[in-house]
Amino acid sequence: MQIASFSFDAFTYEIWGALLNGGRLILTDRNTILSMDTLADTLTSYKITTGFLTVPLFNRLTEEHPEALSGFDALLVGGDALSAAHIRKALPYLPEGLLNGYGPTENTTFSCVHHIRAVDEGQTSVPIGQPIAYSQAYVLDDQLQPVPQGVIGEIYVGGTGLALGYLGDEEKTSQSFIPHPFQERARLYKTGDMGRWLPNGIIDCLGRIDHQVKIRGHRVECGEIEAAMLRFEDIIECAVIPHQHESGHKRLIGYFVQKRAA
């Protein structure tokens, strides 16, 4: 099923994942993903067996129509940290489990995948798994050396899907795409995500090093919003903070201090 915008790297997975493997690709429009009733009906009527859902879309569908997931043989969910509560609710409808697809757009399309068949009741985070074929993932310290199991470091990814850089922004490219410390004539992407290796050999992602957040799959820098708020003459201080509702949905809340009236 094709639901992603062509500007989102998941579009490549949806198109070529189906067409290069002899599948039938079902095209949808914007109205389909805006209504969970319509999306659930589409999944059922076309007997969708494989697809990718962003975390916010997966969460909404799980809340309103979890039975619509029962036709999936392979369901990938990603674009943000997965909600353990929503996965627990969805798993009874997914006999084959689901896949947590992790990977920034800079290393299209996925860098790591974790097959989820069960989530413990007290579990709050969901691991991102291991690198897929032709992809690499490392957890490194600030000296670009691998950290021991259980120690928190920064996640770096690479492989054949690695981008050349940011078009027209050499400074950002040099900061984010670094020479590969263990492989000649290769590079790695500095994700900005914190992670650690678990005893079973998979990676657990623990959030951001910086203040970047994801809202409905879009990267947002809180500092940029704060800078825009401070352009208003009546605002002297402000802070933008992500807030996650108990349902798993995230939103940004802005706080500000206003100048005293004369």
Secondary structure, 3 states (H helix, E strand, C coil): CECCCCCCCHHHHHHHHHHCCCCCCCECCHHHHHCHHHHHHHHHHCCCCEEEEEHHHHHHHHHHCHHHHHHCCEEEEECCCCCHHHHHHHHHHCCCCEEEEECCCCECCCCEEEEECCCCCCCCCCCCEEECCCEEEEEECCCCCECCCCCCEEEEEEECCECCCCCCCHHHHHHHEEECCCCCCCEEEEEEEEEEECCCCCEEEEEECCCEEEECCEEEEHHHHHHHHCCCCCEEEEEEEEEECCCCCEEEEEEEEECCCC
